[in-house]
Amino acid sequence: MSQTHLHFDMHIGRQKPENIRNRQAACPFCFPDELDGILEQRGEMIWLKNKYPVLQDATQTLVIETSQCDSELSVYEKDHLYALFAFGVEKWLEMTESGSYRSVLFFKNHGPYSGGSIRHPHMQIVGLKHYDYLKDVEGEHFEGIVIDRDAGVTCNLSTKPRAGFFEYNVILSESGSLNRMADYIQILTHWILHHVNRICQSYNLFFYQWDGQIIVKVVPRFVASPLYVGYGIPQVGNNLEEVVQELRRHYF
Protein backbone atom coordinates (compact mmCIF):
# COMPACT_ATOMS: atom_id res chain seq x y z
CA MET A 1 0.00 0.00 0.00
CA SER A 2 1.40 3.38 -1.03
CA GLN A 3 0.56 6.45 1.05
CA THR A 4 -0.25 9.88 -0.38
CA HIS A 5 0.26 11.68 2.96
CA LEU A 6 2.35 11.12 6.08
CA HIS A 7 0.45 11.12 9.37
CA PHE A 8 1.85 13.32 12.16
CA ASP A 9 1.18 12.41 15.78
CA MET A 10 0.17 15.74 17.33
CA HIS A 11 0.26 14.37 20.89
CA ILE A 12 3.93 13.40 20.55
CA GLY A 13 4.65 16.63 18.70
CA ARG A 14 3.51 18.71 21.67
CA GLN A 15 6.07 16.97 23.88
CA LYS A 16 9.09 17.77 21.71
CA PRO A 17 11.69 20.10 23.26
CA GLU A 18 12.45 23.36 21.43
CA ASN A 19 15.48 25.60 21.76
CA ILE A 20 16.01 26.87 18.23
CA ARG A 21 14.30 30.13 19.24
CA ASN A 22 14.45 29.86 23.03
CA ARG A 23 18.20 29.59 23.56
CA GLN A 24 17.74 29.41 27.33
CA ALA A 25 16.08 26.00 27.09
CA ALA A 26 18.20 22.94 27.87
CA CYS A 27 19.69 21.02 24.93
CA PRO A 28 19.11 17.26 25.11
CA PHE A 29 22.02 16.55 22.74
CA CYS A 30 24.61 18.20 24.98
CA PHE A 31 24.51 15.31 27.45
CA PRO A 32 25.35 12.16 25.45
CA ASP A 33 25.61 10.01 28.59
CA GLU A 34 21.90 10.65 29.19
CA LEU A 35 20.73 9.77 25.68
CA ASP A 36 18.56 6.70 25.11
CA GLY A 37 18.38 4.61 21.96
CA ILE A 38 21.95 5.06 20.73
CA LEU A 39 22.49 2.88 17.66
CA GLU A 40 26.13 3.72 17.02
CA GLN A 41 28.71 6.26 18.14
CA ARG A 42 31.73 7.25 16.09
CA GLY A 43 33.87 9.82 17.85
CA GLU A 44 31.60 12.72 18.78
CA MET A 45 29.02 11.72 16.16
CA ILE A 46 26.04 9.72 17.42
CA TRP A 47 23.34 7.86 15.50
CA LEU A 48 20.29 7.27 17.68
CA LYS A 49 16.56 6.66 17.64
CA ASN A 50 14.42 9.78 17.73
CA LYS A 51 12.87 10.06 21.19
CA TYR A 52 9.82 11.81 19.68
CA PRO A 53 8.74 9.76 16.64
CA VAL A 54 6.00 12.07 15.35
CA LEU A 55 5.58 10.29 12.01
CA GLN A 56 3.41 7.20 11.95
CA ASP A 57 4.51 4.11 9.98
CA ALA A 58 8.10 5.34 10.07
CA THR A 59 11.39 4.71 11.82
CA GLN A 60 12.90 8.03 12.85
CA THR A 61 16.59 8.40 13.68
CA LEU A 62 18.99 11.28 14.26
CA VAL A 63 22.67 11.86 13.59
CA ILE A 64 24.15 14.23 16.18
CA GLU A 65 26.91 15.87 14.17
CA THR A 66 29.20 17.24 16.87
CA SER A 67 29.51 17.77 20.59
CA GLN A 68 29.69 21.53 19.97
CA CYS A 69 26.15 22.89 20.40
CA ASP A 70 26.91 26.29 18.84
CA SER A 71 28.85 24.97 15.88
CA GLU A 72 27.46 24.63 12.37
CA LEU A 73 28.26 22.70 9.19
CA SER A 74 29.69 25.67 7.30
CA VAL A 75 32.55 26.03 9.81
CA TYR A 76 33.51 22.39 10.45
CA GLU A 77 37.14 21.42 10.05
CA LYS A 78 37.62 19.32 6.93
CA ASP A 79 38.44 16.09 8.75
CA HIS A 80 35.22 16.30 10.74
CA LEU A 81 33.17 17.38 7.71
CA TYR A 82 34.33 14.35 5.70
CA ALA A 83 33.81 11.95 8.61
CA LEU A 84 30.29 13.28 9.14
CA PHE A 85 29.24 12.80 5.52
CA ALA A 86 30.76 9.32 5.42
CA PHE A 87 28.91 8.39 8.62
CA GLY A 88 25.55 9.90 7.62
CA VAL A 89 25.51 8.51 4.08
CA GLU A 90 26.59 5.09 5.37
CA LYS A 91 23.66 4.92 7.79
CA TRP A 92 21.21 6.26 5.19
CA LEU A 93 22.24 3.62 2.66
CA GLU A 94 22.24 0.96 5.39
CA MET A 95 18.59 1.69 6.15
CA THR A 96 17.74 1.95 2.44
CA GLU A 97 19.30 -1.42 1.65
CA SER A 98 17.70 -3.15 4.64
CA GLY A 99 14.54 -3.78 2.61
CA SER A 100 12.38 -2.67 5.55
CA TYR A 101 11.16 0.57 3.99
CA ARG A 102 9.51 1.82 0.85
CA SER A 103 11.95 4.75 0.93
CA VAL A 104 14.34 6.45 3.36
CA LEU A 105 14.67 10.20 3.84
CA PHE A 106 17.95 11.88 4.80
CA PHE A 107 17.84 15.61 5.53
CA LYS A 108 19.09 18.44 7.73
CA ASN A 109 17.33 21.46 9.20
CA HIS A 110 19.22 24.55 10.34
CA GLY A 111 17.73 27.76 11.63
CA PRO A 112 14.31 29.07 12.69
CA TYR A 113 12.68 28.78 9.25
CA SER A 114 14.00 25.31 8.48
CA GLY A 115 11.32 23.28 10.27
CA GLY A 116 13.69 22.21 13.04
CA SER A 117 13.22 22.51 16.79
CA ILE A 118 16.70 21.82 18.27
CA ARG A 119 19.64 24.15 17.61
CA HIS A 120 22.36 21.55 18.26
CA PRO A 121 23.67 20.44 14.82
CA HIS A 122 22.03 17.21 13.70
CA MET A 123 20.64 15.40 10.66
CA GLN A 124 17.67 13.08 10.37
CA ILE A 125 17.33 9.68 8.69
CA VAL A 126 13.72 8.49 8.43
CA GLY A 127 12.58 5.15 7.06
CA LEU A 128 9.09 5.37 5.54
CA LYS A 129 7.20 2.07 5.46
CA HIS A 130 4.55 3.00 2.90
CA TYR A 131 5.64 6.28 1.24
CA ASP A 132 7.99 6.59 -1.73
CA TYR A 133 9.53 10.07 -1.75
CA LEU A 134 10.76 9.57 -5.32
CA LYS A 135 7.23 9.57 -6.73
CA ASP A 136 7.22 13.37 -6.39
CA VAL A 137 10.70 13.89 -7.82
CA GLU A 138 11.55 14.73 -11.45
CA GLY A 139 14.96 14.82 -13.10
CA GLU A 140 14.45 18.45 -14.04
CA HIS A 141 14.51 19.38 -10.34
CA PHE A 142 18.27 18.81 -10.44
CA GLU A 143 19.02 20.67 -13.67
CA GLY A 144 20.78 24.00 -13.41
CA ILE A 145 23.54 26.43 -14.31
CA VAL A 146 26.88 24.84 -13.45
CA ILE A 147 28.74 26.70 -10.71
CA ASP A 148 31.69 24.31 -10.52
CA ARG A 149 32.56 20.73 -11.38
CA ASP A 150 35.35 18.58 -9.95
CA ALA A 151 36.22 14.96 -9.07
CA GLY A 152 32.95 13.49 -10.38
CA VAL A 153 30.81 16.06 -8.57
CA THR A 154 28.76 18.87 -10.12
CA CYS A 155 27.48 21.91 -8.24
CA ASN A 156 24.71 23.91 -9.90
CA LEU A 157 21.98 26.49 -9.33
CA SER A 158 18.59 25.04 -10.18
CA THR A 159 16.76 26.44 -13.21
CA LYS A 160 13.60 24.49 -12.32
CA PRO A 161 13.46 24.46 -8.51
CA ARG A 162 10.97 22.30 -6.67
CA ALA A 163 9.68 25.15 -4.50
CA GLY A 164 11.80 28.21 -5.46
CA PHE A 165 13.35 30.69 -5.57
CA PHE A 166 16.99 29.59 -5.40
CA GLU A 167 17.95 25.95 -4.89
CA TYR A 168 21.44 24.55 -5.26
CA ASN A 169 22.14 20.97 -6.35
CA VAL A 170 25.28 18.95 -5.63
CA ILE A 171 25.37 15.84 -7.79
CA LEU A 172 27.69 12.93 -7.00
CA SER A 173 28.31 10.51 -9.88
CA GLU A 174 28.93 6.83 -9.23
CA SER A 175 32.68 7.43 -9.52
CA GLY A 176 32.64 10.77 -7.72
CA SER A 177 34.21 11.85 -4.45
CA LEU A 178 31.98 12.10 -1.37
CA ASN A 179 34.57 14.41 0.20
CA ARG A 180 34.29 16.80 -2.73
CA MET A 181 30.50 16.71 -2.42
CA ALA A 182 30.91 17.67 1.25
CA ASP A 183 33.19 20.55 0.23
CA TYR A 184 30.58 21.96 -2.14
CA ILE A 185 27.81 21.63 0.44
CA GLN A 186 29.91 23.41 3.03
CA ILE A 187 30.59 26.24 0.58
CA LEU A 188 26.88 26.57 -0.22
CA THR A 189 25.81 26.66 3.44
CA HIS A 190 28.41 29.36 4.12
CA TRP A 191 27.18 31.29 1.08
CA ILE A 192 23.57 31.09 2.27
CA LEU A 193 24.37 32.23 5.81
CA HIS A 194 26.74 35.05 4.83
CA HIS A 195 25.96 36.30 1.34
CA VAL A 196 22.46 35.42 0.12
CA ASN A 197 20.51 37.81 2.31
CA ARG A 198 21.39 39.52 5.59
CA ILE A 199 18.30 38.03 7.27
CA CYS A 200 18.78 34.47 5.98
CA GLN A 201 19.91 32.22 8.83
CA SER A 202 18.09 29.04 7.83
CA TYR A 203 18.65 26.28 5.30
CA ASN A 204 17.81 22.66 4.56
CA LEU A 205 19.80 19.83 3.04
CA PHE A 206 17.81 17.14 1.23
CA PHE A 207 19.52 13.94 0.04
CA TYR A 208 18.22 11.90 -2.91
CA GLN A 209 19.18 8.68 -4.63
CA TRP A 210 18.40 9.39 -8.25
CA ASP A 211 19.45 7.75 -11.53
CA GLY A 212 22.46 6.02 -10.00
CA GLN A 213 23.62 9.20 -8.32
CA ILE A 214 23.50 10.76 -4.87
CA ILE A 215 22.17 14.31 -5.05
CA VAL A 216 21.93 16.89 -2.29
CA LYS A 217 19.65 19.88 -2.67
CA VAL A 218 20.76 22.86 -0.58
CA VAL A 219 17.89 25.27 0.04
CA PRO A 220 17.95 28.67 1.79
CA ARG A 221 14.77 29.02 3.85
CA PHE A 222 12.50 32.00 4.32
CA VAL A 223 8.77 32.28 4.91
CA ALA A 224 7.19 30.03 2.25
CA SER A 225 5.82 31.70 -0.87
CA PRO A 226 2.00 31.92 -0.81
CA LEU A 227 1.90 30.93 -4.49
CA TYR A 228 3.64 27.68 -3.63
CA VAL A 229 1.60 27.01 -0.48
CA GLY A 230 -1.74 27.76 -2.09
CA TYR A 231 -1.27 26.63 -5.67
CA GLY A 232 1.92 24.56 -5.83
CA ILE A 233 3.50 27.12 -8.19
CA PRO A 234 7.27 27.29 -7.79
CA GLN A 235 9.02 30.54 -8.69
CA VAL A 236 12.57 31.09 -9.92
CA GLY A 237 14.65 34.27 -9.82
CA ASN A 238 15.43 36.12 -13.05
CA ASN A 239 19.06 36.73 -12.02
CA LEU A 240 20.45 33.20 -11.86
CA GLU A 241 23.55 34.02 -13.92
CA GLU A 242 24.34 36.94 -11.62
CA VAL A 243 24.02 34.71 -8.56
CA VAL A 244 26.34 32.10 -10.08
CA GLN A 245 28.96 34.71 -10.96
CA GLU A 246 28.84 36.20 -7.47
CA LEU A 247 29.16 32.79 -5.83
CA ARG A 248 32.12 31.94 -8.05
CA ARG A 249 33.76 35.25 -7.16
CA HIS A 250 33.59 34.43 -3.45
CA TYR A 251 34.60 30.74 -3.49
CA PHE A 252 36.17 29.62 -6.78
Sequence and secondary structure as in RCSB ss.txt:
>XXXX:A:sequence
MSQTHLHFDMHIGRQKPENIRNRQAACPFCFPDELDGILEQRGEMIWLKNKYPVLQDATQTLVIETSQCDSELSV
YEKDHLYALFAFGVEKWLEMTESGSYRSVLFFKNHGPYSGGSIRHPHMQIVGLKHYDYLKDVEGEHFEGIVIDRD
AGVTCNLSTKPRAGFFEYNVILSESGSLNRMADYIQILTHWILHHVNRICQSYNLFFYQWDGQIIVKVVPRFVAS
PLYVGYGIPQVGNNLEEVVQELRRHYF
>XXXX:A:secstr
   SS  B HHHHTT    SS TTS  GGG GGG S EEEEETTEEEEE SS  BTTEEEEEEE  S TT  GGG
  HHHHHHHHHHHHHHHHHHHTTSS SEEEEEEEESTTTT    S EEEEEEESS  GGGG  GGGG EEEEEEE
TTEEEEEESS SS S  EEEEE TTS HHHHHHHHHHHHHHIIIII TT   EEEEEEEETTEEEEEEEE  S  
HHHHHH      S HHHHHHHHHHHH 
